[in-house]
Amino acid sequence: MTMRYWIGGAALCVAALAVPGAAQQRIGAEAGDFRLNDQNGKVVRLSDFRGKTVVLEWTNAGCPFVRKHYDSGNMQKTQGAALAQGAVWLTINSGAPGKQGYVDYAGAKASLVSERSKASHYLLDAKGVVGRGYGAKTTPQMVIVDPKGVIVYQGGIDDKATAKIEDIAGARNHVLAALGEMKAGKPVSVKETRSYGCSVKYAEG
């Protein structure tokens, strides 16, 4: 039986985590269900997308490593490829109020426009419940959930742990590679990598 932890929050942010901790968010395990408000205040649940591949992306617009992938267009390219394959892309901001990268609803909407993001939803996780539950340590950090709800990849977006745009050209994009293998009906060959970037700016306590 799955344990559920519901965190209250009326207008600001509603979050739910279906498993007690990050230790259970492992490759081959069922992804913990959650619900968060998106940029429009709509409640979005991971389980809403069962039957589809879902990509989770932790973000912080003030982080130079995030800037590397957005300013170059690499993140948008990856998002577009995922959507073209029928996947759902959920950008998650687990930054706390007052911390670098934090956004409210208006900020999330503005970010989608300014970043030219192709994300399906921009989710607000100001209390950090979902981020901590998934063990998100950096921005960016990526998780891929297959149509059965199982985690098939987690870690960095690529294998060049720098903030230099020029390093993208020679990098292996782990997300694109995994999506390509899934489309071809093959198992994901690189299932887990070490993420890199800025630390997620969680609320204290």
Stockholm file with secondary structure:
# STOCKHOLM 1.0

chainA/1-205         MTMRYWIGGAALCVAALAVPGAAQQRIGAEAGDFRLNDQNGKVVRLSDFRGKTVVLEWTNAGCPFVRKHYDSGNMQKTQGAALAQGAVWLTINSGAPGKQGYVDYAGAKASLVSERSKASHYLLDAKGVVGRGYGAKTTPQMVIVDPKGVIVYQGGIDDKATAKIEDIAGARNHVLAALGEMKAGKPVSVKETRSYGCSVKYAEG
#=GR chainA/1-205 SS CCCCEEECCSSSCCEEESSSCGGGCCTTSBCCCCEEEETTSCEEEGGGGTTSCEEEEECCTTCHHHHHHHHTSHHHHHHHHHHHTTCEEEEEECCCTTSTTCCCHHHHHHHHHHTTCCCSEEEECTTCHHHHHTTCCEESEEEEECTTSBEEEEECSBSCCSSCGGGSTTSCBHHHHHHHHHHTTCCCSCCBCCCCSEECCCCCC
#=GC SS_cons         CCCCEEECCSSSCCEEESSSCGGGCCTTSBCCCCEEEETTSCEEEGGGGTTSCEEEEECCTTCHHHHHHHHTSHHHHHHHHHHHTTCEEEEEECCCTTSTTCCCHHHHHHHHHHTTCCCSEEEECTTCHHHHHTTCCEESEEEEECTTSBEEEEECSBSCCSSCGGGSTTSCBHHHHHHHHHHTTCCCSCCBCCCCSEECCCCCC
//
